[in-house]
Each structure stands twice: as C-alpha cells, then as structure tokens.
C-alpha cells in the first residue's frame, strides 16, 4: 500500500510540543497554504504554526530551519522540489518515482530525529479524478499534457488509477519519452501535438491532466474531438491563471465532462500533508473556508 494513503499517519507522535511548519519556494508570497494549514492547526488546538520561507534556491537558510528542534515539516514548491532531497534522510518510493519531493516530515526527536520526503501532488490529482467518478477507467485512455514535475505526478496518478493507456503530449518529444520510461506499468505513447494523439488512440479518452502554461493552449488551438470523443470524462487543469483557461472553456462545452482546477489539487494534497504531519484527519471544511477567504482577498 502506498505511503500516505492509509488512515494511520507516518508522522511521529509529537505530543503538544510547539512545531513550526513552512512552505519553501520562490515567488510564493501569495501562497494559500498558510491559510489552509494554520486554520486546521487552530481548529484542533495544536501549538503549530505554518509560514512562508521564500528563497531562490535551497540554501543555508533552509538548512538552518530544518535543523531546528521545533521544525515539524514543510511543503516544497517550485523550484525546490528537486533540490530538497539532498538534505533529507529518506525519500518515499512514490516521491522517487515522481522524481520530486513536495512534503518534508520531521520524524522522531533528539538524536533519533530524521527528515523524510514524500510527494502528495499525485495523491491530490488522483483524489480529484476519483471524486469526479469517470467511468470504466480500466478501458479508457488518460492524457497528460507536458513533461515537467506536475506531469510526472499526473502520470503516476493515472498509472495508479489503472487506465488502459497513457498518452503524453509535449512539444519536445524526447523529453516526454524520457519521462514515461519511469511509468512502465501501463501502455504509454508520446506525441508532439494533440492532433497526433487523438488520431492514434482508439480507447475512449476519459481523463485529461493539463500541466502546461495556459497561454500555450488557447481555445482555438484545442481540437474539438478532444472532448467530443467521449461520453464521460474529467479535465484536471493544473494552471492557476487565468481562472478560466482555454482547456476549461473547451471542456465546459460538454456537460458530460467535469473540471478540476489547480486549487482543487492544492486542497487535496494539503489535506494529506496535514495528516502526515499531525496524525489527525484534516478538518477539511474549516481549511477550505480559510483558503477560499484568502483566495478572494488575493484577487
């Protein structure tokens, strides 16, 4: 069973000692994660605090923070997901497969204290797809747009969901081929355009995960058959801006397609992080409300 999917947390029993949590990344001053996690900590009366630590690279300031005894864990975002692993004692098999760490957990205390790396991005993607209930995934194709870190998490999620075929579209074909070589448990093919992918697949396309900048795929660049070829499906749009992307506009023309946004993925993966850190189920309604209020304030 995958780490992070059980009801029992892998985090140590930290009692009620003060713990500090962070988000490590660059250009993250508007992150919604502090609002999410601090609302959960407060609701459960935990003496924990979550804050932003912004740096252009994994530097000495991050090394210092994670060495402090009150450090409880961290979210890790761009561009640190690939760099943070060098500072950790262990990394989960799923994080190794995805090739990125987005969650750090401090386990144990004193001389027994260890730092463990996880990836919850793929869990967020998987849960949003499951929540949308696309039918017959075992006989359906899944499509991933892009070949970066988010695309790797998407490929792993689709592999775990058991799709019959995985299609990857990326302008640089060699990069897509390098990426999919890590996901050999499902038949996979790579293409350099959406048109080529649509022409080559015979299985119903019921899951699409877009992991490319929204400006790269305006509505006029999206083949009409991308969404019309299936009677049921879900689009996961990882881009946060604009609020309505070309992919979302196209999917909205078909009532049989459901849409999950990047903010939905942020929520689901954060709930998993919360449980890993605290050993308690995330108070989702409280955390979602705080995030939505913060998002409105940022608009």
HELIX and SHEET records of a PDB file:
HELIX    1   1 UNK A   33  UNK A   43  1                                  11    
HELIX    2   2 UNK A   60  UNK A   67  1                                   8    
HELIX    3   3 UNK A   84  UNK A   87  5                                   4    
HELIX    4   4 UNK A   93  UNK A   98  1                                   6    
HELIX    5   5 UNK A  110  UNK A  112  5                                   3    
HELIX    6   6 UNK A  121  UNK A  132  1                                  12    
HELIX    7   7 UNK A  137  UNK A  139  5                                   3    
HELIX    8   8 UNK A  149  UNK A  161  1                                  13    
HELIX    9   9 UNK A  173  UNK A  180  1                                   8    
HELIX   10  10 UNK A  194  UNK A  200  1                                   7    
HELIX   11  11 UNK A  214  UNK A  216  5                                   3    
HELIX   12  12 UNK A  219  UNK A  221  5                                   3    
HELIX   13  13 UNK A  225  UNK A  228  1                                   4    
HELIX   14  14 UNK A  246  UNK A  252  1                                   7    
HELIX   15  15 UNK A  262  UNK A  278  1                                  17    
HELIX   16  16 UNK A  284  UNK A  298  1                                  15    
SHEET    1   A 6 UNK A  48  UNK A  54  0                                        
SHEET    2   A 6 UNK A  19  UNK A  25  1                                        
SHEET    3   A 6 UNK A  71  UNK A  76  1                                        
SHEET    4   A 6 UNK A 103  UNK A 107 -1                                        
SHEET    5   A 6 UNK A 114  UNK A 118 -1                                        
SHEET    6   A 6 UNK A  90  UNK A  91  1                                        
SHEET    1   B 6 UNK A 188  UNK A 191  0                                        
SHEET    2   B 6 UNK A 165  UNK A 169  1                                        
SHEET    3   B 6 UNK A 140  UNK A 145  1                                        
SHEET    4   B 6 UNK A 204  UNK A 210  1                                        
SHEET    5   B 6 UNK A 233  UNK A 237  1                                        
SHEET    6   B 6 UNK A 257  UNK A 261  1                                        
END                                                                             
